[in-house]
Each structure stands twice: as structure tokens, then as C-alpha cells.
């Protein structure tokens, strides 16, 4: 009778908990929009790979508030209008936060749709949300990336710069940032653009533009495009015999992508990079410990870290921390305010302070310049943090 009473009491307790007990074991879905196919799939697929590692590690450690989490990745096919359509569909489910998308154009199109929430944590560093907005931008700003590149060129005595940018949102953001960097007091009168070229990201060749860059007497050229269009630029730069240092966006910081360009890859391709690419360039012990844990997580999963992984890692981890603090019933405003108040949060790019750098949390000291070593298929650090030498 005593056993029967215990069983009855247990059953009664479970029944009293009702559906909430079952829900406690159900995964909490976090929706993601990313470029899983199309020209920028090299970014979206690596961003999704990082989320899978986070999901597995988080759930293995007991989940968030005792509940497993699951990232639902939706493919916008590298098309901004698709990203907006997916955003509208996801917003209809009244979610408080959405991760992604991968591209400037997609995030720029998403921002006004979600101006009053939910929180959108864009994986592209090329969007620049206003302080207090519901959109946050991953990694160091493209403005800071380009300031570091110009600073590095200046220190190396390379003052005559040619620029070629795509006509899309990525290229427009890059060109604007290049002009702003050259106008800084440290570069004014020292660094100048001697040739400025443009192209459409769907162009099959840029032979005329590369011929003009070569004839300009430029000491170096900035090729600002990502993915397939960047491959077109490299190919035609080689065909034109453009034998000068070439710089590009950190969006091309992808070993598999660059390895596929071996037949026309120059020996002097440079770009900015976050700390995980060359941890030895950074000395903060706590930061290096975090970086080692980040790299070990991918090593355990049998994955080589790529740029896209760092673009999605910190946003996802910050959002998970928000849910740990606020619970899964948190509103978009509560999540936005929580992120906006973070200070001293350690991530892949360094120590974040959203009170000092709104909507981003990390600045120019969280990056370095690297050179692509095509022989060893590896990135080599060539600067101090911030681009100095």
C-alpha cells in the first residue's frame, strides 16, 4: 500500500505539472537566416557549422536553464529579398530574436522591417546600426577593418592606392569606409587613391578595370568584394600582370575558398583578421585562454575554423547568455537592453563593451593584418593589433 501511495503521488505530481513538464524537455528553437547557397554560401555554411558546434556543446552541458536549444537555419540563397521574406515569416511566430543574415545587403533590408523588434543579430560587420536599435552587428566594424588596412599600408610606405569595389551594398560600404580612413589625420596628405574602379558582382570579367589600375602607378590595390566576385577580381588581376600587394575584405578569410584560387593566387594577398587567426599576436592571458577553448571546440568536431564561424559564434553565445539571464519568455526589448549593457564579456574577438561601442561591442584593437600563405594554405600574422607594425 505504501508503494502504491508513492506511485499515485508521483503520477499526481506529473499530471499537476501538465504540459509544462513535457515542454521543459523540448528544445528551444532559435531562428537563423543565412546564405547557405548562392555566391556567399562559403560564409553561410561556415556560420551554420559554428552554430551546430555551439548547439552540441550547450546541450551536452545541460542546455540553457536545463532546456536544450536548437538553431533552425533558413537559407536566403544570398538574396536580400529572400532574407526579408524569411524574416517576415519568422516574425509571425513572435520570436524575440533572430540571428543573421550573412550579407550587408540582406541585413540592411531586414533592419527597417524589424525596427521595433525582434532583435536581429546580423552576422555581417558591414552594417552600422544606430545606438539603441534592435539590430546588432557582428565582429569588428568594416570601417575599423579598413582603417587597419590603410594604417598598415602607410607604415609600409605604400601611399598610392588603387581601389576597385562592387556596386552592391558590400562594395558601397567598403568604398565609403576607405574614403573615411584616408581622410583621418594620420593619413591625410600621406595616402591617396590614384585610381577608383567599380564593377557589378555578376560581371564575368574586369579586364578593363585591372588594366587601368596597372597603368595608374598604384603601389597597392584594395579589391573590395567577397565570394565569387572576389575570385573574378583575383583572376583578372593576375591576367593583367598586376604585381603589387593586394588587400581585400575579411569576408574572404576562408582557407577553402582561397585554396580554390591557387592557379591565379598572388604571393602578396593581405587582409584584416580577428584574433583566432593568429593568437600569438595577442598577449592577454584570459583572452588567449578563451581563444584556445574556441579553437579546441572545432578541433574536437573535426572542423577547420573559418571566418564565418567567428561571425556567428559570438552573436549566438551572447544571445544564449541573454536567455540564461532573462529566461525564454524574455521580450525583444529586454534582450536588446541586456546586450546593450554588456561590458567585459569575453568572446572570440576580445573583451566586449557595448556601453562604449553600441550595437557592436568591439573595436579596432580586436583585429590584425594577415597574409595568405598559398603554399602552406594558412594565414600568417604580419601586424600588431589595430594594424600597426
C-alpha angles and dihedrals in degrees: 000000000000091000090047091052091050091050091047091050091049093050090047091052092051091047090049090054088053122174093347090072091055091045091055089070095045116099117255106234120224112191122224132189114200143155098257093158135021129053094323098046089115086070100039096047093051091046089053091047090057091050090053090054091049091048093051094045094045094049092044088056092052102277125252115319087348093305126110118239129216130195113217106203117203121194118231090181091231089291121126095211090054090052090054092048091051089046092055091048092050094045088057086069090061095238117171097218140021127192121220160327113206102222138062091233093052095046092045090054092046096050100076092044090058097034090129096037172297100126110256114201102195117207092211119092088204098081118084110199120196117253110275094023123137089239123084126190125223127237128348116336118264085234089063092043090058094043087056091049093050090045090053093048091049092051089050092052094249102137105151107078132185118201131201119180136174118250093236128092092276092055094043091052090048095050092048090050093048091054091047092050094049090049092058115112091246091060104028111121090003105071123039139175107240096178132019121195135176136195140176115255089233094055113123093210142013099193095135093050093049091049090055092048090052092049093048096075092238115169092207139005133217112215103195110191135094135223122355095358089056089054089055090053093050093047094052093042088058092046090052091051092241098173101177132103110285124205129194145171122293084237085084092056091120121122095202092050094048092045089059088062095058095121092063103019113130123224092236109056114142135181141161119263141186119250099266090072093065110009092173089073090067125069107187104116095209091049093048090050090054091047092051090052090050093051092044090055091060093041089056089051092049092243130133109226116244134183094262090059093059090047092060100031101073096040091052093046092048091051091049089052089052090055091047090054100037105025129236093288091066116133124232089253092053092050092046092050092046092054092043089057098049115122127170093015108156118222143150092286097046136265111346125217112179091176090065098035108030120213092007112042098201134076145193095297088070095071143062138191118258136185123219110238100205093186095058096028091233142115118246121203112235105169145045119256109294095029099283121139 
